[in-house]
């Protein structure tokens, strides 16, 4: 089984050494392709960090602007939809890992670090395998994966419940932590690993709570077939078959005097899990855990960039909560979902919903179909 780890970065790549040491210690270096996708501002030191392992004969690759442009030449329409200076470049890494037939493609962020007590590949090895685990049912068909962590909120003076970035505000309820003792069995298509230290919550939560987290679960769970949760690109494993449904949504659209940003992974995470459910596959949540050493952020700027996404996710609930038709494959499920997104967005009214935002989601739907076609060419 070959794993492809995909990451984008504009920093020097110090995290790469820790993954090398972790994989070497666990005796699994030979199972990993590592794809580091740079941007226009990524320093030369990042390439140097990767290539010292490439020179050892390892399939660890750094892709700067020149390599990316060369790779995208056969796909000019898609290339035009992947802007520089954005994390949308991650799509190129997914395409490369898909082309190289990696069985499991793992998305990480450059501030996610492997932990000694959690074998990174062991946790993601469930992808593509049948698993029998306790069932995360949550409340009102929504599960709060942050309930699997011990969360401290220093500014509130005690431990409290927080919710992952992208969790709809209309569905937040203390009962979203519910686990059913009944065992579920299914083929794992998506493995959502967790993060200690700085949990992936939205900027509004960070500003209020200043939360820190440590894992407390003793068992992984399978999501109930009708249950949803946000899935990000921090420590998330995807079965190769599902990559046609895992288009990383382009961000940066101006809306209401703000910018729709920091939700590309959230949209793509919801979309791929809807397609997984249509195909009859399962989502596992829990291991492995990585340490999130969050890069410096201006939380007020993050909030400004996230607010539009928070509004849209709540407006999107009817779309997200309506199951797709049963499907034989992820490509067909994605095309159906794209058509539903276009139809849904055209009908939206109210706060933020002008013609520009409707056209943005029309473009998202078009790009999802384009992504399916590109995956067919790479397959």
N, C-alpha and C positions, 0 to 999 in steps of 0.2 A: 504494500500500500504506500503510495507516494503522497506526501502532504506538500501543499504550496502555501507559504506564508507571504501575505501581501501587505505592504505598508507604504504610505506616502510620507515624505518628510521635507521640511525646509531647514532642518538643523543638521548638526554634524554627525549624527548616526552613532552616538555612544551606546545606545541600546543594543546595537548589533552584537557587540562583544559579549554582553550578558546572555543573549540567546545562544550564541555559539557555545559558551561555557556550560549553559544549562543542558543543551542538547547533547554535548559531548559527555557530560557527567552521566546522563541517562542512557547513553549508548544508542542514540537514534539519529545521529548526524546523517547517516546514509539514507534516511527516509524523507529528507526535507529538501525542497527547492525554496530558495528565499528570493523574493522579488521586491527590491527597493526602488520605488518610483520617485524620482526627484522632481523639482520644479525649477523655474528660472532662477530663483534665489538660493537654491540649495548649495551650500559651500562644497568646495572640492574635497574637503576632508571626509565627507560622507561617502563619496565614491571610493576613497582610499580605504575606509573602514571595511567596505564590502569586498573590494578587490583583493585584499590580503587573504581572504578566504577563498575567493575565486581562484587565486594562484595556487591554492592547495589542491585544486581539482574538484572542489565542491561546486554544485550547481547553485551558487549564490550570485545574483545578478544585480548590478546597478544600472538603471536606465535614466540617463539625462535627456535633455531636449532633443539632441541629435538622434539617439536611439529610439526615442518615442515617435518622432516624426517619421523615421524610416519604417517602424512597425505599422504605423497607421496609414501608410500610402495606399494599401489596397482598400481602405475603408474611408474614403474622403468625406462622405456624408456624416459618419459618426465623428470623425476627427474634428469637423467644424462645430460639433456639439460638446466638445470637451475643452473647456477654457483653461488657459494657464492661470497660475496663481490661485488655484482652488483645489480642494480635496477631491474634486471630480476626476482628477488624474488617476485616482485609485482604479477606475474602470479599466485602464490599460493593464494594470497588474492582474486584475481578474481575467482579462482576455488572454494574457500570456500563460497564466497557470492553467486555464481551460485548454488552450492550444497544446500545452505540454502534457495534457491528460493526467493532471494531478487528481487523485481520487477525492481528496478533501482539500478545500481551499479555505484558508483561515485568514480572516481580516484582523489586523491589530492596528493600534495607533502607536506613534513613536514615543509615547510616554507610558506605555504598558510594558512591564518588566516581569519575566518569569520568576516564580517563587520556588525555593528549594523544596518545600513540603507539597507542592502540587506539580506533578509531572505534566508539562504542557501538552505533549502529544498524547499521553495516556488519556487525558480528559476528552480530547477531540477524536480519539480513536473510535468513539461510539458512532460517529457519523457513518452512515451506510450500513450499520449493523442493526439487528433487531434487539431492542431493549425492553425489559419488563421492570417497571419502576412505579413508585407511588404516583398518584395523579394530582397535579396542581389544577384545581378547579376555580380558585379565586372567588369572586363575587360578581354577579351580573355579567358573567363570561369575560372577566378581566382579572389577570393575576399580577400581583405586585412582586416582582423578583427581588426588590430591595428588602422584602420581609425575610429573605434568607440570610440577611446580614445583621450583625449587631451594630446598630447605628447610634452614634453619640452626636448630639447637637449642642456644642458648647455655649452658643449664644442663648439657648433656651434653658440651659441648666440641667438637662436630663436627656436620656435616650428617648427618641421619638420615632415615629414612622415617617419615612420619606418615600418618594416615588421616583422611578427612573425618568430621565428626560424622555419626553414624548408620550408619557402616560396621560391620557385625556383627563382634564380637570373635572369634567362631568362624571367620570367613572371612578374617581378616587374615593375609597371607602376602606375602613379598617379591616373589613372582612375579606378584602382582596388577597389576603394571605392564606386563605383556606386550602388545606391539603386533604384529599380524600384517601382514606386508608386502602381503598380498592386499588389493586395493581392494574396498570395499563400496559399493553404490549404494542409495539409498533416499530417500523423502520425509521431510524433517526435521520432526518434530512438536514436539520439545523441544530447545532449545539451552541447554546448561549452561555458562555462562561462568565464568571463574575469578576469583580475587581475589589481589592481591599485598598485601604487608604482613603483616596478621594473618590467616592462613588459617582457614577455618571448620572447626576441629577441636573435639572435645569437651573439657569442662573437665578431665577426667583427663589428657588429653594436654597441655593448656596448663600444668597444674600441674607436670608432670614435665619438660617440654621448653622451655617459654617460646619456642616456635618462631616464626620469622618466615619469610616466603616471597617468592620472586620467580619469575615465570614463566620457563620454560626451553624450552617446546615451540616447534617451528617449523612444525607442521602441526596442524590440527584433526583429530579422529578421529570415526568413527561407532562406536557400541557394536555389538558383535556381537549378533545377534538374541536369543541366549539369555543375554546378559551383563547384570548389574545393577550399579548404583552409587547411592550416596545423591545426591539432588538437593534442594537447599535453595531458599529464596526470595531468595537474594542473587544477582542478575544472571542470572535464568533466564527465557528466552523460551518461550512456549507458543503453539501454533497455536490460533486461535479454536475450531476444531472440537473441540479436546481439553478445553475449559473444563468441560464437564459431568463430566469425570473428575478435575477439579482442585479439589475441595472441600478447603479448608484445615481440617484436623482440630482440633476444639476440645480445648484443654488444661486443666490445673488440677485434674484428678481426684485426690483423696487416695487413696494406696495404700501400705500397709506403713509407715505413719508418715511417708511422704514425700509428694511431689506429682508426678504425671506431667506434666511440662512441658518446654518447649524442644524438642519433637519434632513439633510440629504440621506444620511444613514437611517434615520427614523422612518422616512417614507419607504425606502428600499426594504427595510426590515419588515414593515407591515405587509408590503406587497409580496415578498417572497414567502412569508408564512401563510398568506392566503392561498398562494399557489400550491404550497406543500400540502395544505389541508385538502385542496381539490384533487391532488394526486393520491391522497390517502396516506401520506407520510406524517411523521411525528416531529415535535420539537422538544429537545431536552434542555433543561436549565440546571446550572450548578457548576460542576468542575469543567476545566481547571479554573483556579483563581489566579489572576495576575495582580501585581501591585501597580496601582495607578499613581505615578508620580507626576501629577498634573503640571503641564507647562504653565508659565505665568499668563494670566488672563486678566483683563479688565472686566469685572462682572457686570458693570453697567452697560458696557458695549455688548457683552454677550446677551444680556437681557434684551437690548434693543434689537439684536439680530434674531433672537428666538421668539419674540412676542408674536409675530405674524404666524409662525409655525404653530405656536400654541393655539391660536385662534382657529387655524385651518384644521388641525387635528380634531378639535371638538366638532367642527362643522362636518368633518369627514366620517363621523361615527356611523351614519346609515350605510355608507359605502363599505367601511371596514367590517361591520357586523353582519353584512349580507353575504352568505357563502357563495362561492363560485360554483358553476356546474362541475360535477365529477369529471376528471380529465385523465387521459392516458399518459400525458407528458406535460412538462413544465412550459414548453413553448406555446402550446395551445392554451393553457391556463393563463399565461401572460397576455396573449392577444385578447382573450376575453376580458381580462381585468383592464387592459388599456382602453378598450372600448367602453367599459363601464365608467372609468375615470373621466373620459371625455364627455360622456352623457351626464354624469353627476355634476361636473364642474360647470357645464353650460346652464344648469338650472339654479345655481347658487345665487343668492341675493343677500344684501345686508352688509354689515361691517367688513370692509376690505374688498368686497367682491365687485370689482369693476371689470370692464371688458379685458383689461390688461391681465388681470389675475386669471380670468377664465382662459385666455389665450395661452398663458403660461402652462396651465395644466393640459391644454390641448397639445402643447409641445412636449410635455412629459409623456403623454400617451403615445405620441408619434415616435419619440425616442425609445420607448419600451419596445415597440414593434421593430424599430430599426435594430435595436440590440439583439432581438431574437434572430433576425436575419444574419447579423454578423456572427453570432454563435453557431448558426447552421453552417456558415462558410468555414469556421474554424474547426468544426467537429470532425 
